[in-house]
Amino acid sequence: MSVWFAALMGLVQGFTEFLPISSSGHLVLIQSFLGRDIEHDYMLFDVLLHFGTLVSVFICFWPDIRDMILEFFRLFGECIRGKFDLKKTPARHLMIMVIIATLPMIVVPLVNDYIEKLFSSPLLVGCMLFVTALILYIADRAGNGKKTAESATWKDALFVGILQLVALVPGITRSGTTIMAGSVRGFKREFAVKFAFLMSIPVILGANVFTIKEAVTQGFDTALLLPYIVGVLCAALAGIAAIAMVRYIARRKNYRGFSIYCCCAGALAIVLSLIL
């Protein structure tokens, strides 16, 4: 693996993980058309790239993450004493919502084998990118609600979590789907974006649980140390840039550019899959 290829994969992972254009879809297309299977040939590198994107979430949302961690331990202490309040603070309420939104992901092990088979079809990815374009269109039309971490309910969190399962299909954006779901439930746009990214923490960690043991047993080639470091740094920096871009666009209330991009990328993927 060259340093340049590692940097490319890091940038692709960082940008597509958080921009509403489907990281899994772009990974399938790159692997199909370049003939390189990162997830299986370089499993440890794939895990490290996800770690890089996770770092970017912690950097961008550290105050919220810090407050949720503190509230978790405070709630734990209150539970031991037999007296607790799930809505004591906005941070505690937000933590509970993230947990509830993550619960639907427990079905992933049951469908993981089937989902993995979908990653071999660039044609499917092309079609699903059009679905992503529709999701972003709906997110634009949903408007700007008023719900925040204080007023959103557990039903809202569960709804967003259930729709997140749709994004298991390669080509469908996770961030765009969860932002759209929050907008449909009346979330304030800035909060819909924040909640979507905070939800990504357990999702990214969970995605690597299935592969980290096998990745470690695959061994570490010291000759790849520099490419690994470059890839992780590129993933983290690209992730920070992508998060900033999505937050800015959310304030502008316009995902049209991403929607158009997904239509173009989907059309190109379908054409190339049919002629190559």
TORNU-16047 format. One record per residue: residue number from 1; residue in one letter; x, y, z of N, C-alpha, C in turn. Coordinates in steps of 0.2 Angstrom, whole numbers, plus 2048, in hexadecimal, padded with zeros to 3 digits. Example, Ala and Ser with C-alpha at 12.3 -4.5 7.8 and 13.67 -1.06 7.14 Angstrom:
SITE   pos   code   n.u   n.v   n.w   ca.u   ca.v   ca.w   c.u   c.v   c.w
SITE     1      A   842   7E4   827    83E    7EA    827   842   7F0   827
SITE     2      S   840   7F5   823    844    7FB    824   840   800   827
***
This chain:
SITE   pos   code   n.u   n.v   n.w   ca.u   ca.v   ca.w   c.u   c.v   c.w
SITE     1      M   804   7FA   800    800    800    800   804   806   800
SITE     2      S   803   80B   7FB    807    811    7FB   804   816   800
SITE     3      V   808   81B   801    806    821    805   800   824   802
SITE     4      W   801   825   7FB    7FC    829    7F8   7F5   825   7F8
SITE     5      F   7F5   81F   7F7    7EF    81B    7F7   7EC   81B   7FE
SITE     6      A   7F0   81B   804    7EE    81B    80A   7EB   822   80C
SITE     7      A   7EE   827   809    7EB    82E    80A   7E4   82F   806
SITE     8      L   7E4   82C   800    7DE    82C    7FD   7D8   829   800
SITE     9      M   7DA   823   803    7D5    81F    807   7D3   823   80D
SITE    10      G   7D7   826   810    7D6    82A    816   7D1   830   815
SITE    11      L   7D3   833   80F    7CE    839    80D   7C7   837   80B
SITE    12      V   7C7   831   808    7C1    82E    806   7BD   82C   80C
SITE    13      Q   7C0   829   811    7BC    827    817   7BA   82D   81B
SITE    14      G   7BE   831   81C    7BD    837    820   7B7   83B   81D
SITE    15      F   7B8   83D   817    7B2    841    813   7AC   83D   813
SITE    16      T   7AC   837   810    7A6    834    80F   7A2   831   815
SITE    17      E   7A6   830   81B    7A3    82E    821   79E   833   823
SITE    18      F   79F   839   822    79B    83E    825   797   843   820
SITE    19      L   79A   843   81A    796    847    815   790   842   813
SITE    20      P   78A   845   812    785    840    810   785   83D   809
SITE    21      I   78A   83A   808    78B    837    801   78D   82F   801
SITE    22      S   78C   82C   807    78D    825    808   795   823   808
SITE    23      S   798   822   80E    79F    81F    80E   79F   818   80B
SITE    24      S   79A   814   80D    79A    80D    80B   79A   80C   803
SITE    25      G   795   811   800    794    811    7F9   79B   812   7F6
SITE    26      H   79E   818   7F8    7A4    81A    7F5   7AA   815   7F5
SITE    27      L   7AA   811   7FB    7AF    80C    7FC   7AE   806   7F7
SITE    28      V   7A8   804   7F6    7A6    7FF    7F2   7A8   801   7EB
SITE    29      L   7A7   807   7E9    7A9    809    7E2   7B0   80A   7E1
SITE    30      I   7B4   80C   7E6    7BB    80D    7E5   7BE   806   7E5
SITE    31      Q   7BC   801   7E9    7BF    7FB    7EA   7BD   7F7   7E3
SITE    32      S   7B7   7F8   7E0    7B5    7F5    7DA   7B9   7F7   7D4
SITE    33      F   7BA   7FE   7D4    7BD    800    7CE   7C5   801   7CE
SITE    34      L   7C8   801   7D4    7CF    801    7D5   7D2   7FA   7D7
SITE    35      G   7CD   7F5   7D8    7CF    7EE    7D9   7D3   7ED   7E0
SITE    36      R   7D1   7F1   7E5    7D5    7F1    7EB   7CF   7F0   7F1
SITE    37      D   7D0   7EB   7F5    7CB    7E9    7FA   7CE   7EB   801
SITE    38      I   7CD   7F1   803    7D0    7F4    809   7CD   7F0   80F
SITE    39      E   7C7   7EF   80F    7C4    7EC    815   7C6   7E5   817
SITE    40      H   7C8   7E1   812    7CB    7DA    813   7D2   7DA   812
SITE    41      D   7D5   7DD   80D    7DD    7DD    80C   7E0   7E1   811
SITE    42      Y   7DD   7E6   814    7E1    7EA    819   7DC   7EC   81E
SITE    43      M   7DA   7E7   822    7D5    7E7    827   7D7   7EC   82C
SITE    44      L   7DD   7EB   82F    7DF    7F0    834   7DF   7F7   832
SITE    45      F   7E1   7F8   82C    7E1    7FF    829   7DA   802   829
SITE    46      D   7D5   7FE   827    7CE    800    827   7CC   801   82E
SITE    47      V   7CE   7FE   833    7CC    7FF    83A   7CF   806   83C
SITE    48      L   7D5   807   83A    7D8    80D    83C   7D5   813   838
SITE    49      L   7D3   812   832    7D0    818    82F   7C9   81A   832
SITE    50      H   7C6   815   835    7C0    816    839   7C1   81A   83F
SITE    51      F   7C7   818   842    7C9    81B    848   7CB   822   847
SITE    52      G   7CE   824   841    7CF    82B    83F   7C9   82F   83F
SITE    53      T   7C3   82C   83C    7BD    830    83B   7BA   831   842
SITE    54      L   7BB   82C   846    7B8    82C    84D   7BC   832   851
SITE    55      V   7C2   833   850    7C6    838    853   7C3   83F   851
SITE    56      S   7C1   840   84B    7BE    846    848   7B8   848   84C
SITE    57      V   7B4   843   84D    7AD    844    851   7AF   846   858
SITE    58      F   7B4   843   85B    7B5    845    862   7B8   84C   862
SITE    59      I   7BC   84E   85D    7BF    855    85D   7B9   85A   85B
SITE    60      C   7B5   859   857    7AF    85D    855   7AA   85E   85A
SITE    61      F   7A8   859   85E    7A3    859    863   7A5   857   86A
SITE    62      W   7AB   858   86B    7AE    857    872   7AA   859   878
SITE    63      P   7A8   860   878    7A4    862    87E   79E   85E   87F
SITE    64      D   79A   85C   879    794    858    87A   796   851   87D
SITE    65      I   79B   84E   87A    79D    847    87C   7A0   847   883
SITE    66      R   7A4   84C   885    7A6    84D    88C   7A0   84D   891
SITE    67      D   79B   851   88F    796    852    894   792   84B   894
SITE    68      M   791   848   88E    78D    841    88F   791   83C   893
SITE    69      I   797   83C   892    79B    837    896   79B   839   89D
SITE    70      L   79B   83F   89F    79A    841    8A6   793   83F   8A9
SITE    71      E   78E   840   8A5    787    83F    8A7   786   837   8A7
SITE    72      F   78A   833   8A3    789    82C    8A4   78B   82A   8AB
SITE    73      F   791   82C   8AD    794    82A    8B4   78F   82D   8B9
SITE    74      R   78D   833   8B8    788    836    8BD   782   832   8BE
SITE    75      L   77F   830   8B8    779    82C    8B8   77A   825   8BB
SITE    76      F   780   822   8BA    782    81C    8BD   782   81C   8C4
SITE    77      G   785   822   8C7    785    823    8CE   77E   823   8D1
SITE    78      E   77A   827   8CD    773    828    8D0   76F   821   8D0
SITE    79      C   770   81D   8CB    76D    817    8CA   76F   812   8D0
SITE    80      I   775   813   8D2    778    80F    8D8   774   811   8DE
SITE    81      R   773   818   8DF    770    81B    8E5   768   81A   8E4
SITE    82      G   766   817   8DF    75E    816    8DE   75A   81C   8DC
SITE    83      K   75D   821   8DA    759    827    8D8   75D   82A   8D2
SITE    84      F   759   82B   8CD    75C    82E    8C7   757   831   8C2
SITE    85      D   759   836   8BE    755    839    8BA   758   839   8B3
SITE    86      L   755   836   8AE    757    835    8A7   758   83C   8A3
SITE    87      K   754   841   8A5    754    847    8A2   756   84D   8A6
SITE    88      K   75B   84B   8AB    75D    850    8B0   761   856   8AC
SITE    89      T   765   854   8A7    768    85A    8A3   767   858   89C
SITE    90      P   768   85D   897    768    85C    890   76D   857   88E
SITE    91      A   773   857   891    779    852    88F   777   84B   891
SITE    92      R   773   84A   896    771    843    898   76C   841   894
SITE    93      H   767   845   892    762    844    88E   765   842   887
SITE    94      L   76A   846   884    76D    844    87E   770   83D   87E
SITE    95      M   774   83C   884    777    835    884   772   830   884
SITE    96      I   76C   830   887    767    82B    887   764   82A   880
SITE    97      M   764   830   87C    761    830    876   766   82C   871
SITE    98      V   76C   82E   872    771    82A    86E   771   823   86F
SITE    99      I   770   821   875    770    819    877   76A   816   873
SITE   100      I   764   81A   874    75E    817    871   75E   817   869
SITE   101      A   761   81C   866    762    81C    85F   767   816   85D
SITE   102      T   76B   814   861    770    80F    85F   76D   808   860
SITE   103      L   768   807   864    765    800    865   763   7FC   85F
SITE   104      P   760   800   85A    75E    7FC    854   764   7F8   851
SITE   105      M   76A   7FB   852    76F    7F8    84F   771   7F1   851
SITE   106      I   76D   7EE   856    76F    7E8    859   76D   7E2   854
SITE   107      V   769   7E4   84F    767    7DF    84A   76C   7DE   844
SITE   108      V   771   7E3   844    777    7E2    83F   77A   7DB   83F
SITE   109      P   77C   7D8   844    77F    7D1    844   77A   7CC   840
SITE   110      L   774   7CD   841    76F    7C9    83D   76F   7C9   836
SITE   111      V   770   7CF   833    770    7D1    82C   777   7D2   829
SITE   112      N   77C   7D2   82D    783    7D4    82B   785   7D0   825
SITE   113      D   784   7C9   825    786    7C5    81F   783   7C7   819
SITE   114      Y   77C   7C9   819    779    7CB    813   77B   7D2   811
SITE   115      I   77C   7D6   816    77E    7DD    814   785   7DD   810
SITE   116      E   78A   7D9   813    790    7D8    810   790   7D6   808
SITE   117      K   78B   7D2   807    78A    7D0    800   789   7D6   7FB
SITE   118      L   785   7DB   7FE    783    7E1    7FA   789   7E5   7F8
SITE   119      F   78F   7E4   7FC    795    7E8    7FA   799   7E6   7F4
SITE   120      S   796   7E1   7F1    79A    7DF    7EB   796   7E1   7E4
SITE   121      S   791   7E6   7E5    78D    7E8    7E0   78E   7F0   7DF
SITE   122      P   792   7F2   7DA    792    7F9    7D8   78C   7FC   7D5
SITE   123      L   788   7F7   7D2    782    7F9    7CF   77D   7FB   7D4
SITE   124      L   77D   7F7   7DA    778    7F8    7DF   77A   7FF   7E3
SITE   125      V   780   800   7E3    783    806    7E6   780   80C   7E2
SITE   126      G   781   80C   7DC    77F    811    7D7   777   813   7D8
SITE   127      C   773   80D   7D9    76C    80E    7DA   76B   811   7E1
SITE   128      M   76E   80F   7E6    76D    812    7ED   76F   819   7ED
SITE   129      L   774   81B   7E9    776    822    7EA   770   827   7E7
SITE   130      F   76C   824   7E3    766    828    7E1   761   828   7E7
SITE   131      V   761   823   7EB    75D    823    7F1   760   828   7F6
SITE   132      T   766   828   7F7    769    82D    7FB   768   834   7F9
SITE   133      A   768   836   7F2    766    83C    7EF   75E   83E   7F2
SITE   134      L   75A   839   7F2    753    83A    7F4   753   83B   7FB
SITE   135      I   757   838   7FF    757    839    806   759   840   808
SITE   136      L   75E   843   804    761    84A    805   75B   84F   803
SITE   137      Y   758   84D   7FE    752    851    7FC   74D   852   801
SITE   138      I   74B   84C   804    746    84C    80A   749   850   810
SITE   139      A   74F   84F   811    752    853    817   752   85B   815
SITE   140      D   753   85D   80F    752    864    80E   74B   866   80E
SITE   141      R   746   862   80C    73F    864    80D   73C   863   814
SITE   142      A   73F   860   818    73D    85F    81F   73C   865   823
SITE   143      G   740   86A   821    740    871    825   744   870   82B
SITE   144      N   744   876   82F    748    876    835   743   876   83B
SITE   145      G   743   871   83F    73F    870    845   742   874   84B
SITE   146      K   73F   872   851    741    876    857   744   871   85C
SITE   147      K   743   86B   85B    746    866    860   74D   866   861
SITE   148      T   74F   866   867    756    866    869   758   860   86E
SITE   149      A   75E   860   871    75F    85A    876   75B   85B   87C
SITE   150      E   757   860   87D    753    861    883   74C   85E   881
SITE   151      S   74A   860   87B    743    85E    87A   741   858   875
SITE   152      A   747   855   872    746    84F    86E   744   849   873
SITE   153      T   740   844   870    73E    83F    874   741   838   872
SITE   154      W   740   833   876    743    82D    875   740   82A   86E
SITE   155      K   73A   82C   86D    737    829    867   73B   82C   861
SITE   156      D   73D   833   861    740    836    85C   747   832   85B
SITE   157      A   74A   831   860    751    82D    860   750   826   85D
SITE   158      L   74B   823   85F    74A    81C    85C   748   81C   855
SITE   159      F   744   821   853    743    822    84B   749   823   847
SITE   160      V   74E   827   84A    754    829    846   758   822   846
SITE   161      G   758   81F   84C    75C    819    84C   75A   813   847
SITE   162      I   753   813   847    750    80E    842   752   80F   83B
SITE   163      L   751   816   839    753    818    832   75B   817   831
SITE   164      Q   75F   817   836    766    817    835   767   810   832
SITE   165      L   763   80B   834    764    804    831   764   804   829
SITE   166      V   760   809   826    760    809    81F   767   80A   81C
SITE   167      A   76B   80E   820    771    810    81D   776   80A   81D
SITE   168      L   774   804   820    778    7FE    81F   77A   7FC   818
SITE   169      V   775   7FE   814    775    7FC    80D   77B   801   809
SITE   170      P   780   7FE   806    785    803    803   782   807   7FE
SITE   171      G   784   80E   7FE    781    813    7FA   77C   817   7FD
SITE   172      I   779   815   803    775    819    807   779   81D   80C
SITE   173      T   778   823   80D    77C    827    812   779   826   819
SITE   174      R   77E   825   81D    77C    824    824   77B   82B   827
SITE   175      S   77F   830   826    77E    837    829   778   83A   826
SITE   176      G   778   83A   820    772    83D    81C   76B   83A   81F
SITE   177      T   76B   833   81F    765    830    822   763   832   829
SITE   178      T   768   832   82D    766    834    834   765   83B   835
SITE   179      I   768   840   831    766    847    831   75F   848   82E
SITE   180      M   75D   844   829    757    845    826   752   842   82B
SITE   181      A   753   83D   82E    74E    83A    833   74D   83F   839
SITE   182      G   753   842   83B    752    847    841   74E   84D   83E
SITE   183      S   74F   84F   838    74B    855    836   744   853   835
SITE   184      V   742   84D   833    73B    84B    832   738   84B   839
SITE   185      R   73C   849   83E    739    849    845   739   850   848
SITE   186      G   73B   855   845    73A    85C    847   740   85E   84B
SITE   187      F   746   85B   84A    74C    85D    84D   74E   864   84A
SITE   188      K   751   868   84E    754    86E    84B   75A   86C   847
SITE   189      R   75C   86F   841    760    86D    83D   767   86B   840
SITE   190      E   76A   870   844    770    870    847   770   869   84C
SITE   191      F   76B   868   84F    76A    863    854   76A   85C   850
SITE   192      A   766   85C   84A    766    856    846   76D   854   844
SITE   193      V   771   859   842    778    857    840   77C   855   845
SITE   194      K   77C   858   84B    77F    856    851   77D   84F   853
SITE   195      F   777   84E   853    775    847    856   777   842   851
SITE   196      A   777   843   84A    779    83E    845   780   83C   846
SITE   197      F   784   841   848    78C    840    849   78D   83D   84F
SITE   198      L   78A   83F   855    78B    83B    85B   789   834   85B
SITE   199      M   783   833   857    781    82C    856   786   828   852
SITE   200      S   78B   82B   84E    790    827    84B   795   824   84F
SITE   201      I   796   826   855    79B    824    85A   79A   81C   85B
SITE   202      P   794   81A   85E    793    813    85F   793   80F   858
SITE   203      V   791   812   853    790    80F    84D   797   80D   84A
SITE   204      I   79B   812   84A    7A2    811    848   7A6   80C   84C
SITE   205      L   7A5   80C   853    7A8    808    857   7A6   801   856
SITE   206      G   79F   800   855    79C    7FA    854   79E   7F6   84D
SITE   207      A   79F   7FB   848    7A1    7F8    842   7A7   7F5   842
SITE   208      N   7AC   7F7   846    7B2    7F4    847   7B3   7EE   84C
SITE   209      V   7AE   7ED   850    7AE    7E8    854   7AE   7E1   851
SITE   210      F   7AB   7E1   84B    7AA    7DA    847   7B1   7D9   844
SITE   211      T   7B5   7DE   843    7BB    7DD    83F   7C2   7DE   843
SITE   212      I   7C2   7E1   848    7C8    7E3    84C   7CC   7DD   84E
SITE   213      K   7C9   7D7   850    7CC    7D1    852   7D0   7CE   84C
SITE   214      E   7CC   7CD   847    7CF    7CB    841   7D5   7CF   83E
SITE   215      A   7D4   7D6   83E    7D8    7DB    83C   7DF   7DA   840
SITE   216      V   7DF   7D9   846    7E5    7D9    84A   7E8   7D2   849
SITE   217      T   7E5   7CD   848    7E8    7C6    846   7EB   7C6   840
SITE   218      Q   7E9   7CB   83B    7EC    7CC    835   7F3   7CE   835
SITE   219      G   7F5   7D1   83B    7FC    7D3    83C   7FD   7DA   839
SITE   220      F   802   7DD   83C    804    7E4    83A   80B   7E4   837
SITE   221      D   80B   7E7   831    811    7E7    82D   814   7EE   82E
SITE   222      T   81A   7EE   831    81D    7F4    833   81E   7F9   82D
SITE   223      A   81F   7F6   827    820    7F9    821   81A   7FE   81F
SITE   224      L   814   7FC   822    80E    800    820   80D   805   826
SITE   225      L   811   806   82A    810    80B    830   80F   812   82D
SITE   226      L   813   815   829    812    81B    826   80C   81C   822
SITE   227      P   80A   817   81E    803    818    81A   7FE   818   81F
SITE   228      Y   7FE   814   824    7F9    813    829   7F8   81A   82D
SITE   229      I   7FE   81D   82F    7FD    824    832   7FA   829   82E
SITE   230      V   7FD   829   828    7FA    82E    823   7F3   82D   822
SITE   231      G   7F1   827   821    7E9    825    820   7E5   828   825
SITE   232      V   7E7   826   82C    7E3    828    832   7E3   830   832
SITE   233      L   7E9   833   831    7E9    83B    831   7E4   83E   82C
SITE   234      C   7E4   83B   826    7E0    83D    821   7D9   83C   822
SITE   235      A   7D7   836   825    7D0    835    827   7CE   83A   82C
SITE   236      A   7D2   83B   831    7D0    840    837   7CF   847   834
SITE   237      L   7D4   849   830    7D3    850    82E   7CD   851   829
SITE   238      A   7CC   84C   825    7C7    84C    820   7C0   84C   824
SITE   239      G   7C0   848   829    7BA    847    82D   7B8   84E   830
SITE   240      I   7BD   851   833    7BC    858    836   7B9   85D   831
SITE   241      A   7BC   85D   82B    7BA    861    826   7B3   85F   823
SITE   242      A   7B1   859   823    7AB    857    821   7A5   859   826
SITE   243      I   7A7   858   82C    7A2    85A    832   7A1   861   831
SITE   244      A   7A6   865   831    7A5    86C    830   7A1   86E   82A
SITE   245      M   7A2   86B   825    79E    86C    81F   797   86B   820
SITE   246      V   795   865   823    78E    863    823   78B   868   828
SITE   247      R   78E   86A   82E    78B    86F    832   78A   875   82F
SITE   248      Y   78E   877   82B    78D    87E    827   787   87D   822
SITE   249      I   787   878   81F    782    877    81A   77B   876   81D
SITE   250      A   77B   873   823    775    872    827   772   879   829
SITE   251      R   776   87E   82B    774    885    82C   772   888   826
SITE   252      R   774   886   820    772    889    81A   76C   886   817
SITE   253      K   76A   880   81A    764    87D    819   764   87B   811
SITE   254      N   769   878   80F    769    876    808   76E   870   807
SITE   255      Y   76B   86A   806    76F    864    804   76F   863   7FC
SITE   256      R   76D   867   7F9    76C    866    7F1   772   864   7EE
SITE   257      G   778   867   7F0    77E    866    7EC   780   85E   7ED
SITE   258      F   77F   85C   7F4    780    855    7F5   77C   850   7F1
SITE   259      S   775   852   7F1    770    84E    7ED   772   84E   7E6
SITE   260      I   774   853   7E3    776    853    7DC   77C   84F   7DB
SITE   261      Y   781   84F   7DF    787    84B    7DF   785   844   7DF
SITE   262      C   781   842   7E4    77F    83B    7E4   77C   838   7DE
SITE   263      C   778   83C   7DB    775    83A    7D5   77A   839   7CF
SITE   264      C   77F   83E   7CF    784    83D    7CA   788   837   7CB
SITE   265      A   78A   836   7D2    78E    830    7D3   78B   82A   7D2
SITE   266      G   784   82A   7D4    780    824    7D3   780   822   7CB
SITE   267      A   77F   827   7C7    77E    826    7C0   785   823   7BD
SITE   268      L   78A   826   7BF    791    824    7BD   792   81D   7BF
SITE   269      A   791   81B   7C6    792    815    7C8   78E   80F   7C4
SITE   270      I   788   811   7C2    783    80C    7BF   786   80B   7B8
SITE   271      V   788   811   7B4    78B    810    7AE   792   80C   7AE
SITE   272      L   796   80E   7B2    79C    80A    7B3   79B   803   7B4
SITE   273      S   797   801   7B9    796    7FA    7BB   793   7F6   7B5
SITE   274      L   78F   7FA   7B0    78D    7F6    7AB   791   7F5   7A5
SITE   275      I   796   7FA   7A4    79B    7F9    79E   7A2   7F6   7A0
SITE   276      L   7A3   7F6   7A7    7AA    7F3    7A9   7A9   7EC   7AB
***
